[in-house]
Amino acid sequence: MRIDIVSIFPEYLAPLRLSLLGKAVRDGVIDLGVHDLRAFTHDRHRTVDGTPYGGGAGMVMRPEPWGEALDSIMESGDSGVRPTLLVPTPAGRPFDQRLAHELAERPWLIFACGRYEGIDQRVIDEYAERAEVIPFSLGDYVLNGGEVAALAVTEAVGRLLPGVVGNPESLVEESHSDGLLEYPVYTKPPLWRGREVPAVLLGGDHGAITRWRTEQSMIRTARTRPDLLHPSQGLTVPGLEDAE
Ligand SMILES: Nc1c(O)cccc1[N+](=O)[O-]
């Protein structure tokens, strides 16, 4: 998978060179390109923004540098491959594990990280003809720009690619992989500050352990994210009032 990220703060994306994703980049599983939008300006001040038409507070990112940056990136790619242009924005499709899996199937992701009040809409409209454009949101809160969202989505997608995480099994039992939140986990020591590990996990009865974990996932989901439980699932959550 090729991933290109355009930002006025390219150093914000440095964490992508660390840990598992950094290894995936070094191993060539991910072909990562980080691009400074200001490299596509031509004035002394390297201007990337302008006052908004129609008035209002803040600044809007001008279309010209974006056009030059995205043209340059797209022209450097395989003309037979249609990229997916991801635009982090509060006005976008909520990002979730389903979208992560969808994006993990794409050959080429390009992130356009906006700042200020956002990117001139004509940029989005222009590239809708040449790419699959997906404005997306990490959540209903305000960030200063799209870089944090690009980091999060790159990690969520990158870790799904073959060869990135050591044990693919670990991708199966995770929060949201089966529509439920993951169960609580424990490791040594068996007793810590007077707190014991649930006995079922020490008993070696794998059937009982699986049942306990499923029950804990449903209880945790019902408590924390009841919106993930759909009546059609027919899930009955064990008595919440006496759950451990
Ligand atoms: N929420 C937000 C923002 O305020 C600015 C850029 C991107 C996002 N987001 O992806 O959620």
PDBQT file of the ligand as one rigid body, heavy atoms in Angstrom, charges set to zero:
ROOT
HETATM    1  N1  LIG A 301     -12.485  16.979  14.456  1.00  0.00    +0.000 N 
HETATM    2  C1  LIG A 301     -11.552  17.318  13.467  1.00  0.00    +0.000 A 
HETATM    3  C2  LIG A 301     -11.139  18.661  13.343  1.00  0.00    +0.000 A 
HETATM    4  O1  LIG A 301     -11.666  19.591  14.194  1.00  0.00    +0.000 OA
HETATM    5  C3  LIG A 301     -10.224  19.036  12.367  1.00  0.00    +0.000 A 
HETATM    6  C4  LIG A 301      -9.715  18.062  11.503  1.00  0.00    +0.000 A 
HETATM    7  C5  LIG A 301     -10.103  16.716  11.615  1.00  0.00    +0.000 A 
HETATM    8  C6  LIG A 301     -11.027  16.351  12.596  1.00  0.00    +0.000 A 
HETATM    9  N2  LIG A 301     -11.437  14.971  12.712  1.00  0.00    +0.000 N 
HETATM   10  O2  LIG A 301     -10.961  14.124  11.844  1.00  0.00    +0.000 OA
HETATM   11  O3  LIG A 301     -12.202  14.603  13.616  1.00  0.00    +0.000 OA
ENDROOT
TORSDOF 0
